[in-house]
Amino acid sequence: MTRTTYEIPDQAGKLAVVTGASDGLGLQIATRLASAGADLVLPVRNPGKGAAAVERIRAAAPRARVTTTDLDLASLASVRALGDRLLADARPVDILINNAAVMTPPTRHETQDGFELQLGTNFLGHFALTAHIFPLLRAASARPDASARVTSMSALAARSGSFRWDDLQYQGKYEAMKAYGQSKLAQMLFALELDRRSRTAGWGIVSNTAHPGLTVTNLQTSGWNMGSDKISMRTKSFRLAPKLVPFLVQWPESGALPALYAATSPDARGGAFYGPDGFAHLTGGPAEQKLYRTAEDLDAANRIWAEAERLTGTSFPAASPAH
């Protein structure tokens, strides 16, 4: 039976960090968490959009405690600076939602560190951020009957994603959708591997992954128009889709539910994958889903983890078995 709503348990006293929360899915996720009582830190690239997001969140949850801070996931220096600020605040992080993303720019772009933009933003930036604030996640998990949640947003594209191991940065022939699928598969494998390492080492961190189905946000439309001043016909058509074919395309209010469930439900498991339960998992309420075959490759998970450590210059503690 399709479930189109999800009531978030009380989150009072918890601190949630949500990337990409200035609009779209991230804004819906942040608004729902604030309404459930969580305190929020919203790392944003655009301060103006961040301020507008805070106003919208406070309109929905007048008592919300929300702050914004600078973050450009396409800059490892910016990621490091955010990590330093959060570590200096020393408040445990109960929920981290790695949500921000870039999707299918028509031509190849690079991050400030020379990575292909989608891999650098969607995966490497989030890998580095999670590593930097690892002590705060561990601190939250050290509380009695508590465990930090890390929910990383993947996508339907991960199902057909693959790694171009000889050219992860797509410096050769650039193919926008394949590069996007690679970045989202990497994000999913990171989430699953983080949970495996947490269980092995006894970190107490619950890591899982989610996808929003097919949801209308700026993620799709801004990518298609990157580098152009004109809004494409593809963008205009996609924005109309939820009204015309609601069983195929949904609004962010629904698309946010799988990530919210993964991050807050007592029944959500580490190492699991959540998405919409409707037709072809495009729309609907949150439900646990079978892992994509591409996500079951443990060798690939370890390899992309090692590559991320090398490329970002960040690392997690060795996952020695807990005693």
Salt bridges, closest charged atoms under 4 A:
ASP23 OD2 - LYS49 NZ 2.62
ASP39 OD2 - ARG65 NH1 3.76
ASP39 OD2 - ARG91 NH1 2.92
ASP94 OD1 - ARG143 NH1 2.73
GLU110 OE2 - ARG108 NH1 2.83
ASP167 OD2 - ARG164 NH1 3.69
GLU175 OE2 - ARG164 NH2 2.91
GLU175 OE1 - LYS178 NZ 3.54
GLU193 OE1 - ARG196 NH2 2.92
GLU193 OE2 - ARG197 NE 2.83
ASP195 OD2 - ARG199 NE 2.79
GLU288 OE2 - ARG269 NH2 2.33
GLU296 OE2 - LYS290 NZ 3.93
GLU307 OE1 - ARG310 NH2 2.90
